[in-house]
């Protein structure tokens, strides 16, 4: 199938075609290619005419020029009108000149504009010229401009089958735009195959249509296969670019560098991508406040950056930009949209806090503490209630003793100066402080540009106060020898008036005295020994005895101090051995180590001398002492004394000859460790050293009582059952099996009844047998007797060298032979029952 044209004068069309071909050959001697655009008779200004593929001709062109001023060529090959054009009956053409300024290369493209009414005539002419050529049923490229103004129906293309030369062919179409949505948009003339469009189409809704063409004969014969036709909708720039947000809001810090990115804006365009219709260009068209211009926008990406570093929040904290986006790469006839961009300037710490005054004067009474004495204020131009505005105060000089502190009032940002340690007027009447202030956030500018801290001077005058006596230092000491005689006096605690620096008029009183050893003089504060002083007493720590003294003046004002009496040591204690019990395990050790201590100071202590203190020679014979070091000796036994406890007196002397005797309780024990001998009564054989508690004794008594009850119950039960003969159960083998370790012969033997001593049930010398068979020891042997039968009893009697017999229960004497069974009978009777009870290892004695 190929295009067909309406009929016309074949010769006239051929002449015009030859003339057109000649003109093309003349003008296109250096042309790259020729393009024909079919347009309506009237073209409005700034209207898309068509598109030319420039890259097929010249890819490196950087200059595009149109020979006709009524037409403008864009970079993507789009052809636009610059003025309103009315096409005459003749064809109109112009040339597109492509050139490269670098290598001076040039190319030309000839563009021919034809009115659509002329197109039909041309197609019919071509049909007649090519009628003799063979036609094919093949897809034909077809397109239409979106939003076309008509006239409608608008001719698009003609389809024709080669078989129309031989048959009458009817043409029909199906698919989207025909019998599918949007319905009735296209139709085809049944006889001619002319394809028409009935109304305008929006490319943003339908980019193309794929319909199927059919060629059939009147009788329904289909000489051709269905032919797919694609109708492409050419884009028109009919959609405005739209920003993604109505208002953009960005934030940037003040004083930022030039070129800092503020933010990015973005817009979309529904027209065909990768065309001039969607090539967007961004720009800033207004700024509030208008001066100075501080921002720029990248035309392609929409990124906003700063053009100056003079952004100052303290001057202007917000800028408003009016921004524009325009398609057609920003050409004046492109569609455009505007939006608003608000840029907030964020604060940085570029202003230091400064004191409103450079010097302050205040006063405070001495001995006062935790009081506010001054408030200082600062100015800061940074954003209020931020870290760039909040102040941190500090004392730079004058507070070496830590009497003051300065803090920030969170509500007012003032500095509050307080006294945290009392001042003394007698020591210093005036204090000069230097204070400084900075922000919580670090200063952002260079330190060399200006000082990073504002300072001020505060003069604090200390006011005098009528004070009481002063106990300074609060702890004072005196030295006295221990064991000093009663009545011995010494200097005591001294308090003074801070204003006169004198102790006159001050009275003293003892507040605490742990052991009542001294008294305090009321007027002078001196102490007197009331009881003998002992440095080794338990209340003494590190040789110092502390008492508390209250000093008061005439006005009743008081102070309290501590007097430490340092007791000088006297050699009044002999060394002794604190561990007086010694255990020596003879199998593992032959001696024990003893250690002595001396409560006196080291100057009156070791080295110690150890010796045995006894008037008897027995101690000297059994024991021996040998010094180990200055404070210890080794006690060992000799001559192998027996196990037992011994008392060994030992004398220990210090370096000055002061001595004491310690009697040691030494135990020689048959043990491995000392713990083995700790709870023994007898060191040799040991004994019960365990004592029972009341609950253990009660439990034992209850157990004994319970045993008596059980025993009494058994005795009563046995006496009752002895009055009646026991009936032997049938299942004799399961209940009456007595273990025997006999080694007697296993052959069956028959004994005469005369050879046994017959016993009767209930004999006084017999016990009640709980089993039918009775075990008997005879000459060191043990046997098992088993009886099977109805109502019989078994009696067992013990006697040295006697055998046992079975008596009949039915009266009279029966021989044992009458109750005896063969071995096979006993085996068949007892073997299954023995297996059920799992009784293994028993020996059956065959009777």
JOFEN-V472388 format. One record per residue. RES is the residue in one letter. PHI is phi in whole degrees, -180 to 180 (* if undefined). Layout:
BEGIN
RES/PHI  RES/PHI
END
This chain:
BEGIN
X/*  X/-152  X/-64  X/-123  X/-120  X/-62  X/-70  X/-170  X/-70  X/-69  X/-73  X/-66  X/-66  X/-66  X/-66  X/-64  X/-65  X/-67  X/-63  X/-64  X/-66  X/-65  X/-64  X/-64  X/-66  X/-70  X/-84  X/-107  X/-60  X/-118  X/-81  X/-79  X/-163  X/-115  X/-130  X/-114  X/-116  X/-92  X/-133  X/-70  X/-71  X/-124  X/-119  X/-76  X/-66  X/57  X/-110  X/-72  X/-92  X/177  X/-137  X/-117  X/-81  X/-76  X/-69  X/-66  X/-100  X/-152  X/-84  X/-103  X/-74  X/-117  X/-140  X/-121  X/-136  X/-106  X/-76  X/-107  X/-67  X/-78  X/-128  X/-127  X/-109  X/-95  X/-63  X/-86  X/91  X/-71  X/-108  X/-120  X/-85  X/-100  X/-137  X/-74  X/-126  X/-113  X/-83  X/-82  X/-70  X/-84  X/-77  X/-117  X/-144  X/-155  X/-115  X/-102  X/-101  X/-110  X/-146  X/-120  X/-70  X/-79  X/-107  X/60  X/-85  X/-136  X/-139  X/-127  X/-128  X/-95  X/-115  X/-114  X/-106  X/-123  X/-71  X/-66  X/-69  X/-76  X/-66  X/-62  X/-61  X/-65  X/-69  X/-65  X/-63  X/-65  X/-63  X/-70  X/-66  X/-101  X/-63  X/-76  X/-76  X/-77  X/-98  X/-126  X/-88  X/-143  X/-63  X/-117  X/-59  X/-146  X/-150  X/-148  X/-82  X/-67  X/58  X/-62  X/-90  X/96  X/-71  X/-106  X/-69  X/-99  X/-70  X/-111  X/-168  X/-124  X/-109  X/-153  X/-100  X/-63  X/-75  X/-65  X/-73  X/-115  X/-129  X/-84  X/-112  X/-105  X/-108  X/-150  X/-135  X/-143  X/121  X/-59  X/90  X/-117  X/-107  X/-125  X/-61  X/-78  X/-68  X/59  X/-81  X/-124  X/-150  X/-128  X/-72  X/-63  X/-90  X/-95  X/81  X/-72  X/-101  X/-125  X/-114  X/-95  X/-159  X/-72  X/-128  X/-97  X/-64  X/-68  X/-99  X/-134  X/-78  X/-162  X/-128  X/-116  X/-114  X/-115  X/-101  X/-125  X/-122  X/-134  X/-88  X/-58  X/-89  X/94  X/-74  X/-113  X/-79  X/-125  X/-73  X/-57  X/-111  X/-76  X/-121  X/-108  X/-108  X/-90  X/-95  X/-74  X/-75  X/-123  X/-76  X/-116  X/-122  X/-77  X/-67  X/-127  X/-70  X/-71  X/-136  X/-71  X/-136  X/-98  X/-128  X/-128  X/-131  X/-143  X/-77  X/-67  X/62  X/-73  X/-75  X/-66  X/91  X/-68  X/-74  X/-90  X/174  X/-136  X/-107  X/-146  X/-135  X/-126  X/-139  X/-79  X/-67  X/-63  X/-64  X/59  X/-129  X/-64  X/-67  X/-118  X/-85  X/-99  X/-135  X/-101  X/-162  X/-100  X/-111  X/-168  X/-142  X/-127  X/-67  X/-73  X/-133  X/-81  X/-78  X/-116  X/-134  X/-137  X/-130  X/-70  X/-66  X/-98  X/-91  X/77  X/-81  X/-98  X/-130  X/-88  X/-112  X/-149  X/-99  X/-98  X/-71  X/-127  X/-63  X/-67  X/-95  X/-137  X/-102  X/-156  X/-123  X/-123  X/-109  X/-104  X/-114  X/-134  X/-128  X/-138  X/-84  X/58  X/57  X/83  X/-61  X/-62  X/-94  X/-72  X/-80  X/-137  X/-141  X/-118  X/-151  X/-118  X/-127  X/-105  X/-116  X/-91  X/-95  X/-85  X/-85  X/-125  X/-81  X/-108  X/-131  X/-80  X/-70  X/-127  X/-66  X/-73  X/-134  X/-95  X/-146  X/-136  X/-131  X/-149  X/-143  X/-157  X/-75  X/-65  X/68  X/-95  X/-145  X/58  X/-125  X/-87  X/-117  X/-164  X/-123  X/-119  X/-119  X/-134  X/-117  X/-148  X/-85  X/-72  X/-63  X/-66  X/63  X/-122  X/-64  X/-75  X/-108  X/-65  X/-101  X/-119  X/-99  X/-149  X/-97  X/-87  X/-141  X/91  X/-114  X/-65  X/-90  X/72  X/-79  X/-125  X/-148  X/-129  X/-127  X/-102  X/-77  X/-64  X/-84  X/-103  X/66  X/-84  X/-95  X/-109  X/-94  X/-128  X/-100  X/-112  X/-140  X/-61  X/-94  X/-119  X/-63  X/-68  X/-92  X/-151  X/-96  X/-151  X/-127  X/-111  X/-111  X/-115  X/-115  X/-134  X/-142  X/-139  X/-88  X/-64  X/-84  X/-68  X/-70  X/-87  X/-87  X/-66  X/-66  X/-75  X/-71  X/-162  X/-66  X/-88  X/-147  X/-94  X/-127  X/-150  X/-110  X/-122  X/-101  X/-111  X/-91  X/-92  X/-95  X/-73  X/-138  X/-69  X/-103  X/-86  X/-65  X/-114  X/-96  X/-138  X/-71  X/-67  X/-121  X/-123  X/-131  X/-136  X/-115  X/-144  X/-82  X/-69  X/63  X/-64  X/-67  X/-62  X/100  X/-65  X/-110  X/-155  X/-60  X/-118  X/-79  X/-122  X/-111  X/-148  X/-82  X/-65  X/-82  X/-98  X/58  X/-124  X/-101  X/-71  X/83  X/-99  X/-106  X/-123  X/-147  X/-80  X/-93  X/-131  X/-151  X/-54  X/-116  X/66  X/-83  X/-131  X/-123  X/-116  X/-73  X/-65  X/-89  X/-105  X/82  X/-71  X/-113  X/-134  X/-70  X/-103  X/-134  X/-61  X/-87  X/-129  X/-68  X/-90  X/-70  X/-67  X/-78  X/-92  X/-120  X/59  X/75  X/-122  X/-112  X/-103  X/-130  X/-110  X/-123  X/-105  X/-109  X/-139  X/-103  X/-69  X/-82  X/87  X/-77  X/-130  X/-148  X/-123  X/-138  X/-114  X/-109  X/-99  X/-93  X/-84  X/-87  X/-81  X/-72  X/-125  X/-75  X/-117  X/-133  X/-85  X/-69  X/-144  X/-102  X/-70  X/-93  X/-98  X/-115  X/-126  X/-118  X/-121  X/-85  X/-63  X/-65  X/-119  X/-147  X/-118  X/-157  X/-141  X/-95  X/-120  X/-124  X/-114  X/-131  X/-133  X/-65  X/-72  X/-67  X/-57  X/-66  X/-109  X/-114  X/-65  X/-75  X/-97  X/-116  X/-103  X/-154  X/-79  X/-111  X/-160  X/-88  X/-94  X/-80  X/-63  X/-66  X/-65  X/-75  X/-91  X/-128  X/-144  X/-113  X/-142  X/-68  X/-101  X/-150  X/-68  X/-123  X/-137  X/-143  X/-112  X/-99  X/-131  X/-92  X/-146  X/66  X/49  X/-69  X/-73  X/-63  X/152  X/-105  X/-137  X/-107  X/-122  X/-80  X/-128  X/-101  X/-123  X/-118  X/-86  X/-67  X/-99  X/94  X/-69  X/-137  X/-153  X/-107  X/-120  X/-91  X/-96  X/-93  X/-102  X/-117  X/-95  X/-130  X/-88  X/-148  X/-100  X/-125  X/-64  X/-64  X/-65  X/-105  X/-69  X/-104  X/-90  X/-87  X/-101  X/-60  X/-89  X/-104  X/79  X/-169  X/-72  X/-103  X/-95  X/-106  X/-91  X/-83  X/-66  X/-71  X/-66  X/-63  X/-62  X/-65  X/-65  X/-64  X/-63  X/-63  X/-64  X/-62  X/-64  X/-63  X/-62  X/-62  X/-64  X/-63  X/-63  X/-65  X/-67  X/-63  X/-63  X/-66  X/-69  X/-66  X/-75  X/-76  X/-70  X/-81  X/-123  X/-71  X/-80  X/-93  X/-79  X/-72  X/-67  X/-82  X/-72  X/-71  X/-82  X/-116  X/-129  X/-130  X/-111  X/-66  X/-138  X/-108  X/-68  X/-118  X/-70  X/-59  X/-95  X/-74  X/-71  X/-132  X/-116  X/-108  X/-76  X/-65  X/-73  X/-84  X/-115  X/-92  X/-83  X/-116  X/-106  X/-67  X/92  X/-62  X/-70  X/-91  X/-109  X/-107  X/-78  X/-87  X/-86  X/-134  X/-69  X/-89  X/-118  X/-85  X/-130  X/-95  X/-142  X/64  X/85  X/-110  X/-129  X/-124  X/-124  X/-111  X/-126  X/-125  X/-116  X/159  X/-70  X/-93  X/-131  X/-126  X/-123  X/-122  X/-116  X/-131  X/-104  X/-171  X/-67  X/77  X/-101  X/-96  X/-122  X/-127  X/-105  X/-100  X/-75  X/-88  X/-96  X/105  X/77  X/-92  X/-120  X/-73  X/-65  X/-62  X/-69  X/-101  X/-98  X/-121  X/-73  X/-64  X/-65  X/-65  X/-64  X/-65  X/-69  X/-82  X/-94  X/-63  X/-63  X/-72  X/-67  X/-65  X/-68  X/-90  X/57  X/-97  X/-112  X/85  X/-93  X/-110  X/-90  X/-94  X/-81  X/-90
END
